């Protein structure tokens, strides 16, 4: 990772104490006696004994038995970044407190201080440890062209610690989790858990565990190559900007600190765990700057050393506090001051006490520089990684880096030429001319500091001079800098899909073009319109230039039109030919506003269990972006997390865009987050998600669910078609010849999935809807919503004027027959046998003139209710509704303005006619298997080895703990 003369990251340090041990894992072990119960981070057993029970790493606090010392495989945070071949930035949550979790950097508990977690993987870190976080999130889009589907092999992505309770090692079948320390290994893809000493014996290939049938493999996904945060492409609504620590207001010429607590937070993890040594007269706190840029920004870390400590001891402490695992002979310390000329800095003598060499007065806090000692500033080595070179036309390039010898005059173009030769990309055949041409490649400087930041080097830039300058500015950032050799042309394809929403609905393509060009300018015009969703005011633009697409994205995300903020999203591209056989990817939609905070919890869990690119937040553009991404997949499934309204929303979008997709009617499962959840009840998905269900089991149920058909109905409202006597009709025809045209213009059409209510039921629903619109923040609990319904129902019992004698104000025809209505205050037309949170107004099966109803028989059931008391009795199961009729075509004449509701959406309908007929639109739903065996939650791993023989991983395939 660091550009050095050689790979010294794991070299032993000869100047450490005799008890220090530094092996390939990079730890700085020191023998220690523990005065409270402590557990080994390798085997999870307690350390026993009175004196010198074990060892502790002075950098990352790794604790280990004496007997386990030689078998440690967990990497120290000082070298963890070196093991990352393809860095991927984490998507951080907002800072918070996480119970029963440990920091992946300093290995301490998180309860007592603010911490952050990755929304994609199980990586946790204190805010104070953010500088040393390793950018090793899951690679979720790894498609490369000219690679056959059958040759793709996915490897485990190991993460240490924070395992689910009761996790067992898949190799030795023993418990491998611990509630006392950061221990055990877990694959982020398949969920397999294992001991640190066992995981290397597992098969190298990851098959995605029990979710393989619905997992969207990374090898079939590409994401745009753009200078845009990964959170933006994933559609994460919570994008956290990590705070930058600065103490400019605390800096003074005397070196005093005005904030002792802030000072303490800058100490290394080892020093935080010790007593406040700065209050001891025999110790001293020293500020350490790792470069000139750190001094200008007042960014430092502190070390606590004896007052008579030598410069060598201070140097070793400074290296550890900056997590630098390297030979101290390559570094030196000097006094830091804003007035010191860097050229004239004086190296402090190694064996003399540092206090006697500093000009800082006694009692004042000294500051020093940690500097790199250049043996030969004119030449050295840099590491170049293959970015996008893994599969060329004639060569498979190794995934490892190459050490390239450079000097201060060597340009980036010369480095590219040398690197191509070292990687074996040569002119071995006429087809390789393009692959071996240096003009087709760029040298990318990648900085792994709080994410992954890339910069394309100019052809005449000198990489060695960049390295030299970064060493002077910040040693930590210098160690986090690496170079990648990358093809200029994106091998994933030039198309970049950009979704733009919140535009006016129903405009023409020319009008949409004018709106966008007025905002972005003609010079940034797109390559083409891929699709336009006229009814939703949304469209997808296609760009072929990443630079132009980045500019347009940055302009549109802040643009406003008609007082509405435009919505812009960058969409991933799925390569359908790379999806394995027997894999039916699952497209997940989550309405985070449903069910209180349950939607947010579910979307985080699904992003970790599945590929995050197959999980969409409906707050960002609704279902359209997800349906567009999956438009070319021959068969896939949909999981909707929300209420009945959310399900209807997704079905409505499928009706409009599904005709242009390869899979026009994908089967749909439901996780009920709403209040009623009647459709979810009929499909056996339960009355409502409580938060206690394991999201993993929900996904397993989707895999095992059976497909069924759901009838859907078209409801047409003609508000001005009133039934009048013949004389009045003749007068209207004579006086107004445009009556028919006017009626046609004002007609409205709705699609019904569940039920259609007229009268008291719709009136009660309307009151609730208006109350929720007035104060939406109060309606975030399923129990509270039902309580509001109850209060409104009691009020309706007192005031019955609105729907009294409803049977006199409407006429009903079923299949052409006029029905004689009984005395009712409400009529409910059912497509499913669940209404108002699980009630069945039709009642159980009995012998009468009606057939047994189902939700796919092409028939509707008409039920009457006599009032609020009758509705309450139906809810409690004491009574059923009044069976009125059953048929496939309904015509209802409203003689006055009456409240109506379709699938929970209420309004006051003017007098006129209502026609309900069977829709040509069909829906395929997923019904939970009835004979589902209830699982015991004893082994939460989603990995099933399938009797595979355990074979050790080869060194080239091994992915160590990061």
N, C-alpha and C positions, 0 to 999 in steps of 0.2 A: 504494500500500500504506500509506504513512504518511499520517496525517491532517494535511495542511498547508494553507497558504493557496493554494498552486498546485502544479503538477507540476514540482518543482524537482529531482527525482532525477537528471536527466541534464544539468542546466545546467552550463556551464563554470565553472571556478573561476578568477577573475581574479587571485588571489594566488599561484598556483603559479609555479614558475620558467619561464623562456622555453621550455625544452626539454620541459616537461610538456605532454602532449596529452590532453585529455579530450573524447571525442566521444560518440555515442549509446550506445556499448557500456559507458561508465562507467569505463574504465580510467584510472589515474593514471600515465601513461608518463613515464619519465625516461631520457635517453640514458645508455648504459653501455658500458664496455669490459670484455669477458669474457676471463678468463685461462685458461679451459679450454674444450674443445669444447662448444658450446652450439647448440641447434637451435631454429628458429623454430616456435612453436606454431600458426602459421597455415598455412604451406606445408610444414612438416617438414624443410626444407633446413637445412644447417649455416650458421651465421653466420661469414662470412669477413672478414678484415681485421685490422689491428693496433690501431687506435684507433677508438673509437666505432662498433662494428660494428652495434649495434641498440638497441632500447628494451626496458625492463622495467617492468611495472606494480608500483608500490610497495605495492599492496594484495594482489594475488593472484598475483604473480610471473609473469604472462604475458609471454613473451619474443617479440619480433617484429623482423623485418628493417625497415630504413628503407623499402625499396620496398613492403613489405606493410602499412605503418602505416595507410594510408588505406583499406585494404580489410578491416580486422579486423571480424568480425561476432560473435565469441564475447563473451558478456557477462561483465563483472567480477563477482566475488562480492559487491561492494558494492551492485549493482543487480539481481542475478539474481532475487531474490525478488519484485521489482517486476513481472517479466514473467509471473509465475504467475497465471493467471486463476482456476483451480479448484485450490486446494492439496489435496494428498493426502499424508498422512504416510507416511514410509518404515517398513519393517519391518526393524529392525536385527538383524544377527547378533551373536554373542558377539565381543568384541574378540579380534583375532588378527593374525597377520602374513601379508600377501598378496604373493606374488611377482609381479614384472613388472606391477604396477598403480600407478596414480597417484591422488592425492587430488583430488577434484572441487572442492575449495575452494581450497587453496593450491597445487595443481598439482605438488606434490613427490612423490617416490617413497614407497611405503608400507613397504618392506622393513625399514627401520631402527627403526620405532616401531609401537606398537599402533594398529590401525585397525579400523573397522567397515565393513560393506557391507550394502546393502539386499538382502533375500531375494527381492524382486520385480523389481527393475531393477538395472542396472549402475551404481549410485551407490556410490562409495567415499569415505571421509573418515577423516583422523586423529582420534583421540580428542580431541586438542587443538583441532581445527577444528570440533568438533560444534556450537558456538554459532552458526556461520554456515552450517550446512547448509540447503539450500533444500528445502522440502517440495513436491517436484514429482514424486512417484512416479506410476506409470501409473494412469489412471482405469479401473478394471476393471468398474464397474457404473454405467452412465449412462442406463439406461432412463427415459424420460419418457412419460407417457400422451398420448393424442391425437396421436401422431406415427406417420405411416405408414412401414411397413417400407421402401418404395421410396424415401423421401426421406432416409433416414439416410446420412450421410457420415462416415466415420471418417478422422481426420487423423493424420499421423505424430506420434510422441512422440520428439523428438530428445534424444539424450544425447551429450555430448562426451567423446571419449577412451576409452581402455581397449578398443579395438577388437580383435576376434580377429586373430591373425597372418594375414598374406597377404590381408587385406581389400583389395578394390579398389573404387574409386569407380564407382558405377553410371552416372555422367554422362560422365566422361572416360576411364574404363576403366584408370586408372593407380592404383598403390598409394596408399592413403590412410591406412594405419596407421603407427604409429611406436612403436618400443621405447624411444625416448629422451625422449619428452615426451607430455603430454596433448594429443592432436591427433586430428582427424577427427570425423565425426558418424555416429551410428548410430540408426536407428529402433528403439525398444524393442519394437514390435509385429511388424513385418515383417522386421526385421534388415537392411534396406538400409543400406549404408555409402557415405559420400561425403566429399569434402573440405569444409572449412568454406566455401570460396568457391564450391562447386558445389551444395551441398544445396538451396539456394533455387531452383534451376532444375528440381528434380524435381517431379513431379505432387503437388499438395497432398493428394490422397486416398490413404489407406493401405488396401491390400486384403489385408493380413495375409500376403502372400508365399505360399510353397509350402505353408504349413500352414492356408490358408484353409478347406480342406474339413473340418477337424476343430476349428477354433477356435470357441470360444464367444464371440460378439461382445459387447463391453460394453453395447451398446444393448439387449440382451435380458435384462440382469441388474439386479436391485435388491438392495440390502442394507438391513437395518433402520436406521432413523434413531435411533440410541441413543448414549448417552455411554459407549461401550465401545471400547477400542483396536482398530484394524483387524487387529492380529495375532491377536486372540481370534477374530474372525469367520473369518479364514483358517485357523484351527487350527494356527498355528505353535507348536511346542513350545518353541522357544528364544526367549523374549521377554527382550530385554536392556534393563535399566534403566540408561540412561547415567549415569555418575557425575557428581555435582555438585561442582565444584571449590570448596573452601572453605579459607581460611587463617586461621580464627579462632584456631587454636593458635599461629600465627606472628605474630599482631598484637600489637604492644606500643605503649605511649605514645610511645616514642622513634622508632618507625617502622622499626626494624631488622627484617630478615627472617632467620629461623633456617634457612631452606632455600633456598640459592642456586639449586639445580637447579629447584625448584618455581617460583622467581622467573623463571628464564629461560624456562620453558615458557609463561609468560603474555605473552611478547612477540609481536608481530605476525609473520607469516610472513617479512616482509622483514628484520626484526631477527634472527630465528633464523638466517637464512642468513649474516649478517655475523659478524664476530669478536665476542668478548665485550667489548663496549665499556665495560661497567661496571667493568672492571679498568683502564681508561684514565683517567688523572687529568683529561683534557680533556673527558670525557663524563660524563653522569649519567643514572641510571635513575630514572624517575618513575612512581609508581603513578597510574593514571587510573581514577576511578570515574565511571560514566555516570548516577548517580542516588543518591537516598537509600537505596532498597532495596538497591542494590549495596553501599553502605557498611555497612549493617546485617549483610548476609550475608558481608561480606569478599570480595566477588567483584570483581576488578579485572583490568585488563590493563596492561602496562608499555610504556613508550616509552624509547628511548635518544636523548638529545639533547646537544648541546654545553652545557657548564656556563653559558656566557654567552648561551644561546639566548633569543630574545624570546618573549613570551607568544603572539604570532601564529604563530611557527614551531612552538611546542608544540601550539597549537590544531590546526594542520594535521596534525601527526603523530598527535594523539589521534583525529581524525576517521578517519584511515586505519586505525589499529589497531582501531577498532570498525566498520570497513567501512562508513562513512557517506559516501555520494557526494552531497554537498550543498554549497551555498555556505557557506564559513566565516564569512561576515558574519552568518549566522543563529545563530551559536554564540559562546560565550565560555567561558573557564576561570576557576576560582576555587579557593582553597585548601580542601582537604577536612580536616575534623576532626569528631570526634564531639561536640564542644562547640559547634560553630558553629551558630547559628540560621540556618535556610534563608532567612528573610526578610532577615536582615542580612548575607548573603553579599556579599563585595566582589569585583567583577570586576577581574581583573588587567589592568594596562595593556599594550596590544598591543606597543609598541615598546621597552619596558624589559626588561632581563634578569630572568627569572623568579626567580632565586635571591635577588635583592635585595628582591623583593616578598613572599617567603614567610617565615613565622615559624619554619620548621623549622631547627634548628641545622645548621651545616656538618658534613658527615660522616654525617648522618642522611638516610634516604631520604624525599624529599617525596612528598606525595599531593595530587592535585588532582581537582576535579569538572569534568566536561564538561557544560555546560549549554546548553539551547536559549534563544535570545533572542527572547522574545515581543514582536512589534511591537504587537499588539493582543490582550491576553489575554482580552478579552470576546467576541470573535467570530473566526471563521475558516471553514475548509472541511474537510469530512471526505469520504472516498471511500466510496461505498456500491456494493457489487457485487450483481448479481442472483443470488440463490441459489434455484434452482427456478422462475425466472420465464422461462426461455427459451421455453417454449411455453405460452401461455395460450389461452383459447378463441378470441380474435379477433386476438391479436397474437403476433408472434415478437419477443421482447425481445432486444436486443443483448447480446452476452456481455461487453461492456466495462463499466467502472465509471462512475459519475456523481459529479461533485464537487457536494456539497450544502452550501450556505451555512448556517451555524448560529451561534447565539450561546449564551452561558452559561445562558440560561433556557429554551432550546428542548428539549422533551422527546423521547423516543424515538418517541412516537406522532405528533408533528408531523413528525419526520424521515421516518417511514413514509409519511405522506400526501404529503409533498413528493417523496419518491423514486418513489412510484407514478406521480405525474404526470410526472416527468422520464423515467421508463422507458416512458411512453406507454400505461400501463394505465389507460384512462379509460372512462367510461360511454358507449360508442358504440352499444350495443344492449342490449336487455333481458337477453341471455345473459351480459353482462359485469358484472352487478351484483355477483355474488359475487367476481369477479376484482378489482374495483376497491374493494371494501370494506376499509378499513385494519384493521378488527377481525379479518380473516382472515390477517393477516401479523404476523410478529415481526421485530424487529431483533436480529441475532445479532452479538455481539462475538467475533471470531476472532483468536486469538493464535498466530502461526506460530513459536513458540519450542520447539525440539526436538520437533516434531510439529505437530499441528493441534488446538488446544484451543478449544472453543466455549462460549459462555455467552449465554443468552437475557436480553436487557435487560428490566427492568420497564418498564411503559408510561410511568411518570413519571420514569424515570432520564434524566439529561442527558448525552448523548454528548460534548459539548464539554468538560464538566467531567471526564469520564473521560479524555479525551485530555490535558488539562492536567495531571491528576494522574499519568498514566503517564509524561509527559515529566519530571516531577520524580523519579519513582521509578527509571526506567531508560530512557534514550534508545534503547537497542538494542531493548528490548521495545516501545517506542512505535512504532518503525519497522516492527516485525513485527505490528502490530495493524491490523486492517481490519474493516469492517462489512459484513454481508450482509443483504439483504432476503429473507426466507424465508416461505413459506406455513406456517401453523400445521398444517394437515392435510397429512400426507405424500402427495404426488401419486403416489407409487409404489404406494399401497394401504396399508390399515391393518394387514394381517395380518403378524405377527411370529412366525416359526416357531422354537421352542426345543426342541432335542433333549435329552432327559434319559436317561442310561443308568446302568448298574451297579446297577439295582434288582433285587430278587428276581425270579426267573423263575416263570412259571406262575400268577400271581395274577389276580384279577378286576379289572375296572375300578374297582369300588368300593374295593377294597383299595389300589390304586395312588393313588386320590384321597385316601384317609385318610393314607397315608404322606407325600404331598407337602404336604397342608394342615397336618399337624402341624409341618412344617418351616417353611413360608412364612407360614402364617396365612390365615384365611378372607378377610381384606380384600384379599389379593393374588391371589385365585383367578383362574385363566385363563378365557379366553372359551370354549374348547372343547378336547377331545381330537381331534387330527386323525387319528392312527393309534397303535395300541398293538402293539408287537412282543412278544407274550407269551413266546415261546420264548427271547428274548434279554434280557428284563427292561429294555426300553427303550420310550420313547414320545415323541411330539411334541406339545407344548402350543402353542396359538395364542393370542396376545395382540393386542389392538388399541390398547393404551396404551403408548407407548414408555417413559414414566416408570415405570409399573408393571412392565413387562418388565425394565427395568434393575435395579430393586430385587430382583426375583425371581432374576435371573441372579447378582447379587452374593451373594445368600444361598445359592443352591444350589451355587455353585462351591466353597464351603468346607464344605458339609454332608457328614455321614457317616451311613450307615445300615448296620446289621449289620456294623460295623467295616470298611466299604468306602466309599471316597471316591466321591461321586456325580460322574458326568460330565455336564457341561452345555455345549451348543454353540448358537450362534446361526447359523442357516442362511440362505444367500442364496435369493432367489426367482427362478426362471427364467420368462420370459414366452415360451412356445413360439411364439406367433404372430409374434414378432419375429425368429425364426431364419430367415436367408435360405434360399432354395431351394438344393439341391445341397450344403448344409452338414450334415454329420452330426457333431455335437459328440463329442469324445472325453472320457470320464470316466476319470480316472487314479487308481488306487489304488497306494500305495507302502507296502510293509512295510519300514520303516527298520531293523528288527532283522535283516533278511536280508542276507547277503553282507557282513558287517562294516560298514564305513562307506559302502558303495556306495549303499545306500538313501537316506542323507542327501544324498549328492551328486546322485543322480538327481532327488529331489523338488525340490531347489533349481533344477536346470536346467530341469525341466518347468514350474515356476512362472514362470520367466522367458520360456520359449518360448511358453507358452500363457497363457490367462487363469488366474490363480492360483486362482480360484473353482471350476475344474474339476479341481483336483488335491487329493486327500485323503490324509492320513496315517492308515494303518490303526490306529495307536496310539490315535487319538481316536475311539472308538466303533465301530471296524471299518468294514465296507462299508455299514452301514445309512444313515448320514447322506448319503453320496453318492448312493445309490440313491433316497433320498427326494427329494433335490433334483431329480433327473432323471426323476421319476415321470411327468411330464406331457409329456415329449418323445416325439414319434411314432417317432423312430428315432435311435439313438445307438450309439456303440461304447465298449468298455471296454478299458483297458490295465491289466493287473495286473503289478506289479513285485514279485516274490517267488518262493518255491519252489512246488513242487506242492501243498504244504499250504495256501499262501495262495490258490492258484487254486481249490482245493476249498472253501475258506472262502467266497470270493466267490460261487461257484456255489451253495453251500448257502443263502446269504442270498437270492440271486435266486429260488431255489425257493420261499422263504417269502413274499417281498414282491413278486415279479414279477407275480403274478396280478392285483394291484391297479393295476399300472402300465400305461400306454398301450403301451409297448414291453416285452413280456413276456420276450423272449429276445434281448437285444442281443448282437451278436458280440463275442468277447473275444480279445484278443491278450495275449502274455506276454513280459515281460522277465525272463529267468531269473536269480534271485539266490540260489537255494537250493543244496543240495549235489547232489542227483540230477538234478533238472530234466528228468525223463523226458518229460513231456507237452510241454515246450518243445522238446525235441529232435525229437519226432515232427512238431511243427508248424513245424519249420525255424527256430525262433528261437534255436537254438544251445545249446551245453552249459552256458553260464554267462556272465553279464555280467562282463567283466574290468576295466571302467573305461576301456579304451582306445577304445571305440566312441563316436562322436559322438551325443549324445542327439537332435540334430536328425535324423540319419539314421534313428534308431529310429522317430521319429514319421513320417518319410516312408515307411518300410516298412509301418507300420500303415495308412497311406492306400492303399497299393498291394496290401495283402494280400487273399487270396481267402477267402470264407466257406465253411466246411465244417461238417458235423454230427459230433457226438461222441456215441457211445452211452454211456449211463450205466446202472448196474446197482444194484439193491436187494439188499443182503445182510441176511438175517434170521437172528438167532441165537436158538435155543430151547434154553437150557442144561439144562433138566430133562427133555427128551424123549429118554430113552435107549432104545436098542433092547434088549429083553430077550426071553427065551424066553416062550412062551405061558403056562406055569404061573405064572411070576413076574408076568406082566402081569395075570393073573386075580386074583392075591392083592392087587396094588396097587389094582385097580379095586374089589375088595370092601372093602378097608380104608380107602381114601381116595377118596371120590367127588368131591373138589375138585381132583384132579390136573390136569385140563384147564384149569381157571380159573387155578391157580397158574402153570402153564406160560405161559399167555397174559400174565399180569401181568409175568413176568420176561423176556419176549422183548425184544430190542433190535434196532433197524433202523439200518443204515448205507447210505450211497450211495457206490458205488465208481466212480471215474473212470479209474484207471490199472490197478491190479492188486490181487490178494488172495493173500496168502501164508500157508501153513500149514507148520509144522515149523522146519527149521534156518534158513531165511531170516528168519522172524518172530522166532526166538529171538535171532539176531544183532542184529536191529533193536531188540529189546526191551532188550538189554544197552546198546546205544548210547543209546537214549532215556533210560534210568535214569541213565547217566553224565552226560548233558547236563542232566537235571533237577537233579542234585546240584551241578554247577558250570557254570552256563550261560555265565558270562563267558569260559570257555576255548574255547567252541565258536563262534567268530566268524570262522573261516577255512574256506573250502571245502577247501583242501589239508590242514589239520589234521584236519578231520572224516573225510576219507578215510583218513588215517593211523590214526585211532582204530579205524575199521572193520577195517583190516588187522590191527592188534594183536589185536582181539577174535576175528577169524577164525582166527588162529594158535592162540589158546587153545582154540577149539572143536575144532580138529583133534586136540588132545591129549585133551580130554574130550568124548566122543561119546555120552554116556549119555542126554542130554535128548531127542533125536529119533531114536535108533536104532530101526530096524525100524518106521518110521512107517507103512508100508503095512499092518501088522498091526493098527494102532490106529484106522484110519479106513476108511470105506466110501464110495465115490463112485458116484453115479448121474448120467448125462448124458442129458437128454431122455428120462428114464424107463428107460434101460438101465444095468444094473449093470456097472461097468468093473472089469476085472481089473488091479489095480495092480501094477507091477513093484516091485522092491526099491529103495525110495527113502527119503531122510531129509527131503525137503521137496517140497511141491507149490506151484506158482505158477500162478495163474489170471490170464491176461492179457487186458486190453481193448485195450491199445496195444502195439506191438512195440518197447518200450523199457522196460528194467527195471534198477534198481540202477545209475544213472548211465550209461545209454546202451547197456547190453548187450541183445542180442536172443536170449533163450533159445530161441525158436521156430526160429530159424535162417533161412537163405535159402530161397527157393522151390525146391521139388523135386517130383518126381512121386511122389505117394503118395495115400492115401485122403482127405487133407484138402484143403479149398479154400484159396485164397490169402486170408490174413486182412487185414482193414482195421479201422479204429476206428469204422466206421459201417455194418458189415455185419450187426449184430444177433447176432453170434456171439462166444463166448469160447473162448480157447485154453488148454488145461490141459497144463502142462509139469512134469516131475519132475526133481529133482536128487538125486544120490546122496550128497552131502556137501559139506563146505567146499572140498575140493580141486576138485570138479566146478564149484562156483560160481566159484572163481578161474579155472578154465580157460574158463568162459563169459565172464568179464570180459575175459580176454586175447584172446578170439576163437579159441582153439585148439579148442574143442568147442562144441556146442550142447546144449540140454536134451533130455530124453527126451520126445518128443511122445506124449501119452497120449490126449487126446480133444479134440473141438471140438463146441460146442453152444450152445443158447440158454437152457437151464434146467438148473441144477445142484442136486443135493441131496447133502450131505455129512454122514455120521454120524460123530461123534467119540466114540470108545469110552473116552477118558480125557482128562484136562486137557492141552491142547496150546497152545503159543504160536501166535498168529495176528496178522496185520497187514493193515489195509486202507489203501491209499494211504500207507503209511509210519507209520501210527498203530498201535503194537503193544500187546498185552496177553495174559494167560493166559486162554484160553477154557475154561470147564468143559465136561465131557462133555455131549453133546446133539446136536442137529441144526442144520445150517446150510443155508439155502436161498438160492441166487443166481438171481435172475430179472431180466429186462429191465425197466428202470424206464420209467414213462410220462414222466419228466422228460427233456427233450432239452436239449442244450447246443449253441449255435452258436459255433464258434471261428473265429479268423482264422489262416490259414496263410500264412506268408511266401512271397512269389512266388518261384518257383524260378529263373526267368530274370532275376533282378534284376541289373541292370548295376552293377558296383562303381563307386562314385563316387570321383573324385579329390578329396582334401581341399585344394583350392587356393583356392577361393572359398567361405568358410564362410557367406556371406550367404544368408538364406532368401528373399530378394526376387527375384521374377521380373517384370520390367516388361511382358512380353507385348506388346512392340512398341508400347507406348503412347507417343504423342508427348510429349516433355518440354515442360511449360509452367510458367512461373513461378507461384509462389504469390501470391495476392492479399494485401495487407497485413492484411486482416481475418482471413484463414485462416492466416497465418504463425504458426508456433510456433517461436520462436527458441531458440537453445541455452540450456539452463538449467543 
